[in-house]
Amino acid sequence: MDLRFHFKPYSFRLLRPLQTSHGILHKRSGWLIRIQDSLGRCGWGEVSPLGLDDFKECFDLFDVLQSKMTRRSLEDFLMQAPSAFAFGIGAALGELDGLFDYPSDWLEAPESAFLLSKGHQALLDVEVFLKHYSQQTNSLTFKWKVGVESVDEELSILDKLLDILPENIRLRLDANGGWNRAIAKNWANHLRHEERLEWFEQPLPVNDLEGLINLATYVPVALDESLLADTSLRESWFGWQVRRPVIDGDPRPLLNDLKRGRSHRMISTAFETGIGRRWVNHLAAIQHNGPTPTAPGLAPGWFPQDKLFSDNPEIVWQAI
């Protein structure tokens, strides 16, 4: 049976610039995908690459795809495609297969970790949030991107953060692979007895597996970019994994893993539209109901508020 393949480009600006392993992120661009079968049923996906090289590779692939393709050809295509492209096709085919029935089967995400600003602004973020949430929740998780300022300055800010954080707060430190072993060990010595530390996220470069394993004997370590560089680590890494579905590849295997109760997976945003965000929220909800629940990383307060982020794919499609 032939499937009709449609796509539209999109672009939006984040409300605040974000420091990432690809540099400072100001906006996100990509493509929305709609795949329709002969009965008129639709599956929706999104292609949202992060790096410039990945973006160009995905851009070139749209010239290869045809408006009509068989199911087999699309499945074969995603097996060879970059991970962001594979997510878009796999998500659309999964929905077309009835994995979800909008809106009843899509789960809402649990409360997200809060992404702090860099540097001293993180202290102001925490003060505002503690004042706002103090009467509304028993627990919060903060994620702070480090490796941006000097080590001494950030350690000084860390000490101030620890002074004001209540005991029920969890803290994640994300270095985006920017530390070397000596710096990471210094931070680990600083925090190895700190119960509020949830993990160091990608503290060392993606290919320093030996260093990451050694560091994990001192503090909890969560892999992020390493899992994209070497997908075999998704099966072998013994600690936490930060999984960003929209750039992770075909989402159906991750969905199956979480349904089977695979532990120590944290679901995180890659700053996607409402079409991709439905998958992120749904997977985060399944993870939170699993054996190792933890707050997802959904970056609340960093997205614009408009139709591009609706949970109704038709509204997102028409918003462009």
SERO-4910 file (N, C-alpha, C, O; in steps of 0.05 Angstrom, whole numbers):
BEGIN
 pado doro    nc1    nc2    nc3   cac1   cac2   cac3    cc1    cc2    cc3    oc1    oc2    oc3
  Met    A     17    -24      0      0      0      0     18     25      0     36     27     17
  Asp    A     13     43    -19     28     68    -20     19     87      2     -4     88     10
  Leu    A     38    102     13     34    122     33     41    149     21     61    152      6
  Arg    A     26    169     27     31    196     17     48    211     38     41    212     62
  Phe    A     70    222     29     89    235     47     89    265     42     92    274     19
  His    A     84    281     63     84    310     62    102    321     83    106    309    104
  Phe    A    114    344     77    131    357     98    130    388     94    125    398     73
  Lys    A    135    401    117    135    431    117    159    439    135    163    428    156
  Pro    A    174    460    126    195    470    143    184    489    165    163    501    161
  Tyr    A    197    491    187    189    509    208    214    521    221    236    511    218
  Ser    A    210    543    236    231    555    251    219    571    274    198    584    270
  Phe    A    232    571    297    222    588    319    246    595    337    267    582    337
  Arg    A    244    617    351    265    627    369    258    619    398    235    621    406
  Leu    A    278    610    413    275    605    441    271    632    456    280    653    447
  Leu    A    258    631    479    254    655    494    280    665    506    283    689    511
  Arg    A    299    647    511    325    654    521    346    638    506    341    615    499
  Pro    A    370    649    502    391    633    489    400    611    508    400    614    532
  Leu    A    408    588    496    415    565    512    443    555    504    448    551    481
  Gln    A    460    551    524    486    540    519    484    510    516    474    496    533
  Thr    A    494    499    493    493    470    488    520    461    478    539    477    475
  Ser    A    523    435    474    548    424    463    553    433    434    575    430    424
  His    A    532    443    421    534    453    393    538    483    393    538    495    371
  Gly    A    542    496    416    545    525    417    520    537    430    505    523    444
  Ile    A    517    563    427    494    576    439    470    574    420    472    582    396
  Leu    A    449    564    430    425    559    414    405    582    418    396    588    440
  His    A    398    595    396    379    617    396    353    609    384    331    618    392
  Lys    A    354    592    363    329    584    350    331    555    341    352    543    341
  Arg    A    308    543    335    306    516    325    292    516    298    273    530    294
  Ser    A    303    500    280    291    497    254    289    468    246    306    452    255
  Gly    A    270    461    231    267    433    222    243    430    203    236    449    190
  Trp    A    232    406    203    209    400    185    188    384    200    195    367    216
  Leu    A    163    390    195    141    373    204    135    353    182    138    359    158
  Ile    A    127    329    190    121    307    171     93    298    176     84    295    199
  Arg    A     79    293    154     53    280    155     53    257    135     58    262    111
  Ile    A     47    233    144     45    210    126     16    200    127      5    195    149
  Gln    A      4    198    104    -24    191    102    -28    165     86    -15    161     66
  Asp    A    -46    147     96    -50    122     82    -75    125     64    -87    146     63
  Ser    A    -82    103     50   -103    104     30   -131    107     43   -150    114     30
  Leu    A   -133    103     70   -158    106     84   -161    134     96   -181    141    108
  Gly    A   -140    151     91   -141    178    101   -130    182    129   -131    204    139
  Arg    A   -120    161    141   -109    163    168    -81    176    166    -67    172    147
  Cys    A    -74    192    187    -49    207    186    -31    199    210    -40    193    232
  Gly    A     -6    198    204     15    197    224     32    221    223     38    231    201
  Trp    A     41    231    246     55    257    247     83    253    259     87    238    277
  Gly    A    102    267    247    129    266    257    143    293    254    131    312    244
  Glu    A    167    294    263    183    319    263    212    312    259    222    294    272
  Val    A    226    327    242    254    325    238    267    350    248    263    372    237
  Ser    A    283    348    270    293    371    284    322    367    291    328    364    315
  Pro    A    340    367    272    369    363    278    381    386    293    372    409    290
  Leu    A    402    381    309    414    402    324    438    414    310    440    439    308
  Gly    A    457    398    301    481    409    289    477    417    260    459    408    246
  Leu    A    495    435    250    492    445    223    497    423    202    483    422    182
  Asp    A    516    405    208    521    383    189    497    364    188    489    356    166
  Asp    A    485    358    211    461    342    211    438    355    197    422    342    183
  Phe    A    436    381    200    414    396    187    417    394    157    398    390    142
  Lys    A    441    398    147    446    396    118    440    368    107    428    365     86
  Glu    A    449    348    122    444    320    114    414    314    112    405    302     93
  Cys    A    399    324    132    370    320    132    357    336    109    339    326     95
  Phe    A    367    360    104    356    376     82    359    362     56    341    362     39
  Asp    A    382    350     51    387    336     26    370    312     23    362    304      1
  Leu    A    362    299     45    346    274     43    318    280     34    305    262     22
  Phe    A    308    304     39    281    310     30    279    310     -1    257    306    -12
  Asp    A    301    314    -14    301    313    -44    299    284    -54    290    280    -76
  Val    A    306    265    -37    306    237    -45    278    225    -41    269    208    -57
  Leu    A    264    234    -20    237    223    -14    217    231    -36    219    253    -47
  Gln    A    199    214    -41    178    219    -61    151    224    -47    148    216    -24
  Ser    A    133    236    -61    107    242    -48     91    216    -43     75    215    -24
  Lys    A     97    195    -59     85    169    -54    107    148    -49    125    146    -65
  Met    A    105    133    -27    125    113    -21    111     89     -8     90     93      5
  Thr    A    122     66    -11    111     42      2    120     42     31    139     55     39
  Arg    A    106     26     47    113     23     76    142     12     78    157     21     95
  Arg    A    148     -8     62    174    -21     64    196     -1     57    217      0     70
  Ser    A    192     16     36    213     34     28    218     55     50    240     64     54
  Leu    A    196     64     64    200     83     85    214     71    109    232     84    121
  Glu    A    207     46    116    221     32    138    251     28    131    268     32    148
  Asp    A    257     21    106    284     18     98    299     44     98    323     46    105
  Phe    A    285     65     91    297     92     89    305    101    117    327    112    120
  Leu    A    288     97    137    295    107    164    318     92    176    332    102    193
  Met    A    322     67    167    345     51    178    372     63    170    391     60    184
  Gln    A    372     78    148    397     90    138    399    120    144    420    132    139
  Ala    A    377    131    154    376    160    157    389    170    183    392    154    201
  Pro    A    397    195    184    407    206    210    385    204    231    362    202    225
  Ser    A    394    204    256    375    198    278    352    217    279    329    209    285
  Ala    A    356    243    274    334    262    275    314    256    253    290    259    258
  Phe    A    323    248    230    305    241    208    290    215    215    266    212    209
  Ala    A    304    196    227    292    170    234    270    174    255    250    160    254
  Phe    A    274    194    273    252    199    292    227    208    277    205    198    283
  Gly    A    230    227    258    206    237    245    191    216    230    166    215    232
  Ile    A    204    198    216    191    177    201    180    156    220    157    147    218
  Gly    A    196    147    240    187    127    258    163    136    275    145    120    280
  Ala    A    163    162    283    141    172    299    115    172    282     94    164    292
  Ala    A    117    180    257     94    181    240     83    153    234     59    148    235
  Leu    A    101    134    228     92    107    223     81     94    248     61     79    246
  Gly    A     92     99    271     82     88    295     54     97    301     36     82    309
  Glu    A     49    123    297     22    133    301      2    122    280    -21    116    287
  Leu    A     12    120    255     -5    109    234    -12     80    240    -34     70    232
  Asp    A      5     66    254     -1     38    262    -19     35    286    -27     13    294
  Gly    A    -27     58    297    -46     57    320    -33     54    347    -47     45    366
  Leu    A     -7     61    349      5     60    376     -9     79    395    -10     74    419
  Phe    A    -19    100    383    -33    120    399    -59    128    385    -60    128    360
  Asp    A    -79    135    401   -104    146    390   -108    174    401   -115    177    425
  Tyr    A   -102    194    385   -104    222    395   -132    228    403   -151    221    388
  Pro    A   -137    242    426   -117    249    446   -116    229    470   -101    233    488
  Ser    A   -133    209    469   -138    193    494   -114    177    503   -110    174    527
  Asp    A    -97    168    484    -75    151    492    -49    166    498    -30    154    507
  Trp    A    -48    191    492    -24    207    497    -23    215    526    -41    229    536
  Leu    A     -2    208    540      0    214    569     13    241    573     28    251    557
  Glu    A      5    254    595     17    280    602     43    275    618     44    257    634
  Ala    A     63    292    613     88    289    627     86    296    656     70    314    663
  Pro    A    102    284    673    103    293    701    118    320    703    127    330    683
  Glu    A    119    331    727    132    357    730    161    355    722    176    337    729
  Ser    A    170    375    707    197    375    695    217    386    715    211    400    734
  Ala    A    242    378    711    264    392    723    265    421    712    256    425    690
  Phe    A    275    439    727    277    467    718    305    473    709    324    468    724
  Leu    A    307    483    685    333    490    673    342    518    682    329    537    675
  Leu    A    364    519    697    374    544    707    390    559    686    401    547    667
  Ser    A    391    585    688    408    601    671    437    596    679    443    585    700
  Lys    A    455    605    662    484    601    667    493    622    687    481    643    692
  Gly    A    516    616    700    529    635    717    513    643    741    497    628    752
  His    A    517    668    750    504    679    774    474    681    771    460    682    791
  Gln    A    464    683    746    435    684    742    421    660    753    397    661    760
  Ala    A    436    637    755    424    613    766    414    617    795    394    606    803
  Leu    A    429    633    810    421    639    838    394    654    839    377    648    856
  Leu    A    390    673    821    365    688    820    342    669    811    320    671    821
  Asp    A    348    652    792    328    632    783    318    615    806    294    612    810
  Val    A    337    605    822    330    588    845    313    603    865    293    593    875
  Glu    A    321    628    871    306    644    891    277    648    882    259    646    898
  Val    A    274    655    857    247    659    846    230    634    847    207    634    856
  Phe    A    242    612    839    227    587    839    220    576    866    198    566    871
  Leu    A    238    579    885    233    570    912    210    586    924    194    575    939
  Lys    A    209    612    918    188    628    929    161    621    916    141    620    930
  His    A    162    614    890    137    608    876    126    580    883    102    576    885
  Tyr    A    144    561    886    136    533    889    135    523    918    128    501    923
  Ser    A    144    540    936    147    531    964    122    518    976    123    500    992
  Gln    A     98    528    967     73    518    978     59    498    959     37    489    965
  Gln    A     73    492    937     59    476    916     71    448    912     58    431    900
  Thr    A     95    443    922    107    417    916    125    409    938    135    425    953
  Asn    A    129    383    941    147    373    961    175    369    951    194    365    966
  Ser    A    179    370    925    205    365    913    208    380    887    189    382    871
  Leu    A    232    389    882    239    401    856    266    391    847    283    382    863
  Thr    A    270    391    821    296    384    810    306    407    793    292    418    776
  Phe    A    331    415    798    343    437    782    366    425    765    381    408    775
  Lys    A    368    435    741    391    428    724    406    453    718    395    473    709
  Trp    A    432    452    722    450    475    718    471    468    698    487    449    703
  Lys    A    473    483    676    494    479    656    520    492    666    521    516    670
  Val    A    541    476    669    566    486    679    587    483    657    582    473    635
  Gly    A    612    491    663    633    491    643    630    516    624    642    516    603
  Val    A    615    536    633    611    560    617    629    582    627    642    596    611
  Glu    A    630    586    654    648    606    667    673    591    676    676    568    671
  Ser    A    691    606    690    715    593    701    707    573    723    686    575    735
  Val    A    725    554    727    719    533    747    716    546    775    697    539    789
  Asp    A    734    564    782    732    576    809    706    591    812    694    590    834
  Glu    A    698    606    792    674    622    794    649    603    797    632    609    813
  Glu    A    649    582    781    626    564    782    625    548    808    603    543    819
  Leu    A    648    541    819    648    528    845    639    547    867    625    538    886
  Ser    A    645    572    865    636    592    884    605    595    882    592    596    902
  Ile    A    594    595    857    565    596    854    552    571    865    531    572    877
  Leu    A    565    548    860    555    522    870    552    523    901    531    515    911
  Asp    A    572    533    914    570    535    944    547    552    952    533    545    972
  Lys    A    542    574    938    519    591    945    493    577    939    473    580    954
  Leu    A    492    562    917    468    547    911    462    526    933    439    524    941
  Leu    A    483    512    942    479    492    962    470    504    988    456    491   1004
  Asp    A    478    529    993    469    543   1018    439    549   1018    427    549   1039
  Ile    A    428    554    994    400    562    994    381    539    985    356    542    988
  Leu    A    391    517    975    374    495    967    364    479    991    380    470   1007
  Pro    A    338    475    993    328    458   1014    337    429   1011    347    421    989
  Glu    A    333    413   1031    343    385   1030    328    368   1011    338    347   1002
  Asn    A    303    376   1004    287    359    985    292    366    956    278    355    939
  Ile    A    311    384    950    317    391    923    338    373    911    357    365    924
  Arg    A    334    366    886    354    350    871    368    368    851    356    386    839
  Leu    A    394    364    848    410    381    830    425    364    810    439    345    816
  Arg    A    422    372    784    437    360    762    456    380    751    449    403    747
  Leu    A    481    371    746    501    389    734    508    378    706    517    355    703
  Asp    A    505    395    686    509    387    658    532    403    647    531    427    642
  Ala    A    554    388    642    578    401    631    580    399    600    598    410    588
  Asn    A    560    385    588    560    382    559    587    373    548    596    381    526
  Gly    A    601    355    563    626    344    554    649    363    555    670    358    542
  Gly    A    646    385    570    666    407    569    688    405    589    706    422    589
  Trp    A    687    386    608    708    384    628    729    365    619    724    347    602
  Asn    A    753    367    631    773    346    629    772    330    654    756    336    673
  Arg    A    788    309    656    787    291    679    794    305    705    781    300    726
  Ala    A    813    323    704    822    337    729    800    355    740    794    355    764
  Ile    A    787    370    722    765    387    731    742    371    741    730    378    762
  Ala    A    735    349    727    713    333    736    719    320    763    701    319    781
  Lys    A    743    312    768    751    300    794    749    321    816    740    315    838
  Asn    A    756    346    809    754    368    829    725    372    837    719    374    861
  Trp    A    707    373    817    679    376    824    668    351    839    652    354    857
  Ala    A    678    328    832    668    303    845    677    304    875    661    296    892
  Asn    A    702    312    880    711    314    908    694    334    923    689    331    947
  His    A    686    355    909    670    376    922    642    366    929    629    376    948
  Leu    A    632    346    914    604    338    917    599    309    923    576    300    924
  Arg    A    620    294    928    617    265    930    600    257    954    589    234    955
  His    A    597    274    974    580    268    997    555    285    998    541    286   1018
  Glu    A    549    298    975    526    315    974    501    299    965    500    290    942
  Glu    A    482    295    983    459    278    978    440    291    958    424    277    946
  Arg    A    441    317    955    423    330    936    432    328    907    416    334    889
  Leu    A    456    319    903    466    315    875    453    291    863    454    269    874
  Glu    A    439    295    840    427    272    827    447    260    808    450    235    807
  Trp    A    461    276    792    482    265    774    498    287    761    490    310    760
  Phe    A    522    280    751    537    296    732    528    286    704    529    263    698
  Glu    A    519    305    688    509    298    661    531    304    640    540    326    637
  Gln    A    540    283    626    560    284    606    583    302    615    589    323    602
  Pro    A    597    295    637    618    313    647    643    313    630    658    333    630
  Leu    A    649    291    615    673    289    600    667    286    570    644    280    563
  Pro    A    686    289    552    681    286    523    669    259    517    672    239    532
  Val    A    654    258    495    638    234    488    655    209    485    645    187    491
  Asn    A    680    212    477    697    188    472    714    180    496    729    160    494
  Asp    A    712    194    518    728    187    542    712    168    560    705    175    582
  Leu    A    707    144    550    692    125    565    706    116    590    694    112    611
  Glu    A    732    112    588    748    104    612    745    125    634    741    118    657
  Gly    A    748    150    627    745    171    647    717    173    658    714    177    682
  Leu    A    697    168    642    669    169    652    664    146    671    651    150    691
  Ile    A    674    122    664    670     99    682    684    104    709    673     98    730
  Asn    A    709    114    708    723    120    733    709    141    750    707    138    774
  Leu    A    699    162    737    686    183    752    660    173    765    653    182    786
  Ala    A    647    154    752    622    143    762    626    127    788    607    120    801
  Thr    A    651    121    795    657    108    821    656    128    844    654    120    867
  Tyr    A    656    154    837    655    174    858    628    188    860    618    193    882
  Val    A    616    194    837    590    208    836    573    195    814    584    182    796
  Pro    A    547    198    816    530    188    794    536    203    768    538    227    768
  Val    A    537    188    746    543    200    720    521    192    700    515    168    698
  Ala    A    510    211    687    490    206    666    502    213    639    514    234    635
  Leu    A    500    195    620    510    200    593    488    213    576    464    207    579
  Asp    A    497    231    558    479    244    539    491    242    512    483    224    496
  Glu    A    509    260    505    520    261    478    535    235    471    537    228    448
  Ser    A    547    222    491    560    196    486    542    175    474    550    158    458
  Leu    A    516    177    482    497    157    472    490    162    443    481    143    429
  Leu    A    494    186    433    489    192    405    514    185    388    512    176    365
  Ala    A    538    189    400    562    183    386    567    153    384    578    143    364
  Asp    A    559    138    404    562    109    404    536     96    415    532     94    439
  Thr    A    518     89    397    492     79    406    493     52    421    474     45    434
  Ser    A    516     38    419    518     13    434    518     18    464    512      0    480
  Leu    A    526     42    472    526     49    501    498     49    513    494     46    537
  Arg    A    477     51    496    450     50    506    443     23    518    425     21    534
  Glu    A    458      3    510    454    -24    522    474    -30    544    469    -47    561
  Ser    A    498    -18    543    519    -26    561    524     -7    585    535    -15    605
  Trp    A    516     18    582    522     37    604    505     30    628    481     25    626
  Phe    A    518     29    652    505     19    676    491     41    692    477     35    711
  Gly    A    495     66    685    484     88    700    460    101    685    448     88    668
  Trp    A    455    126    692    432    140    680    438    147    651    461    152    643
  Gln    A    417    148    635    419    156    607    399    179    602    376    177    609
  Val    A    409    200    590    392    222    582    384    217    553    400    218    535
  Arg    A    358    212    549    348    205    523    331    227    512    311    235    524
  Arg    A    340    238    490    325    260    476    312    249    451    325    248    430
  Pro    A    287    240    453    275    224    432    276    237    404    280    223    385
  Val    A    273    264    403    271    276    377    298    275    361    298    277    336
  Ile    A    320    271    375    346    268    361    358    241    366    381    236    359
  Asp    A    342    223    377    352    197    387    349    175    366    361    154    368
  Gly    A    333    180    345    327    159    325    298    150    327    281    163    340
  Asp    A    291    129    313    264    118    313    255    114    342    268    100    357
  Pro    A    233    127    350    225    126    378    212    100    387    208     96    411
  Arg    A    205     83    368    190     59    376    206     40    393    194     28    412
  Pro    A    232     35    389    247     18    407    248     29    436    246     14    455
  Leu    A    252     56    438    253     67    465    226     64    479    224     59    502
  Leu    A    204     68    464    177     64    475    174     36    485    164     32    507
  Asn    A    183     16    470    181    -12    478    198    -17    503    189    -32    521
  Asp    A    222     -6    503    240    -10    527    226      1    552    227    -13    573
  Leu    A    215     25    551    203     36    574    178     21    583    173     17    607
  Lys    A    163     11    564    140     -5    570    148    -31    584    133    -41    601
  Arg    A    172    -41    577    181    -66    590    195    -61    617    203    -80    630
  Gly    A    197    -35    625    208    -29    651    238    -25    652    250    -28    673
  Arg    A    250    -17    629    279    -11    630    283     13    648    268     33    647
  Ser    A    304     11    665    308     31    686    329     52    677    343     49    657
  His    A    331     73    693    352     93    691    353    107    664    375    112    653
  Arg    A    329    113    653    327    130    629    313    155    637    291    155    650
  Met    A    325    178    631    312    204    636    305    216    608    322    217    591
  Ile    A    280    225    605    271    235    579    274    266    579    266    279    598
  Ser    A    286    276    558    292    304    556    284    316    530    283    302    509
  Thr    A    278    342    530    271    356    506    296    362    489    318    364    499
  Ala    A    292    364    463    312    375    444    301    401    432    311    410    412
  Phe    A    281    413    445    268    437    437    254    434    410    263    443    389
  Glu    A    232    420    412    216    411    389    189    425    389    181    439    408
  Thr    A    174    422    367    147    433    366    128    414    381    136    394    392
  Gly    A    102    421    380     82    405    394     80    376    383     73    358    398
  Ile    A     87    372    357     86    345    346    107    327    358    101    304    366
  Gly    A    131    336    360    152    320    373    148    319    403    154    299    416
  Arg    A    137    341    415    134    342    444    114    322    454    116    313    477
  Arg    A     94    314    438     75    293    446     90    268    454     84    255    474
  Trp    A    110    260    437    125    236    443    142    240    468    144    222    485
  Val    A    155    263    470    172    268    494    155    266    519    164    253    538
  Asn    A    132    279    520    115    278    543    106    250    550    106    241    573
  His    A     97    235    529     87    208    533    109    190    544    104    175    562
  Leu    A    132    191    532    154    174    541    162    181    570    169    164    586
  Ala    A    162    207    576    169    216    603    149    205    623    157    198    645
  Ala    A    123    205    616    103    194    634    107    164    639    104    155    662
  Ile    A    114    149    618    118    121    621    143    116    639    143     99    657
  Gln    A    164    132    634    188    129    651    182    135    680    192    121    698
  His    A    166    155    685    160    163    712    143    142    727    143    141    751
  Asn    A    129    126    712    113    104    723    129     79    725    118     58    734
  Gly    A    154     79    717    171     56    717    187     52    742    181     64    763
  Pro    A    208     35    741    222     27    766    240     49    777    247     49    801
  Thr    A    249     69    760    267     90    770    256    117    762    268    131    745
  Pro    A    234    126    774    222    151    766    240    175    772    253    176    792
  Thr    A    241    194    753    256    219    757    243    240    740    229    235    721
  Ala    A    248    265    747    237    287    733    248    289    704    272    288    701
  Pro    A    231    292    684    241    296    657    254    323    654    250    341    671
  Gly    A    268    327    632    280    353    626    265    366    603    272    363    580
  Leu    A    245    382    610    227    393    589    231    423    586    217    436    570
  Ala    A    250    435    600    257    464    598    233    482    598    229    497    580
  Pro    A    217    481    619    194    499    621    204    528    622    224    535    635
  Gly    A    189    546    608    196    574    608    215    582    586    223    605    584
  Trp    A    223    563    569    242    569    547    229    569    520    241    576    500
  Phe    A    203    561    519    189    559    493    169    582    489    158    592    509
  Pro    A    165    591    465    144    611    460    117    597    465    114    573    466
  Gln    A     97    614    468     69    604    472     53    610    448     41    631    446
  Asp    A     52    591    429     35    596    405     27    569    394     32    548    406
  Lys    A     13    569    371      1    545    360     21    524    351     14    500    349
  Leu    A     46    532    347     66    513    338     72    492    360     84    471    355
  Phe    A     63    498    384     68    480    407     43    467    418     43    458    441
  Ser    A     22    468    402     -3    454    410      1    424    411     19    414    397
  Asp    A    -15    411    427    -14    381    428    -32    369    406    -34    345    404
  Asn    A    -45    386    390    -61    377    368    -44    380    342    -39    403    334
  Pro    A    -36    358    329    -18    360    306    -30    376    283    -15    389    268
  Glu    A    -56    375    279    -69    390    258    -64    420    262    -59    435    243
  Ile    A    -67    429    287    -62    458    293    -33    465    289    -28    486    278
  Val    A    -15    447    296     14    453    291     19    455    262     33    473    253
  Trp    A      8    436    246     12    435    217      2    461    204     15    472    186
  Gln    A    -21    470    213    -33    494    201    -20    520    211    -24    541    200
  Ala    A     -4    518    232      9    542    243     32    552    226     42    574    230
  Ile    A     40    536    207     63    544    190     52    556    163     68    564    146
***
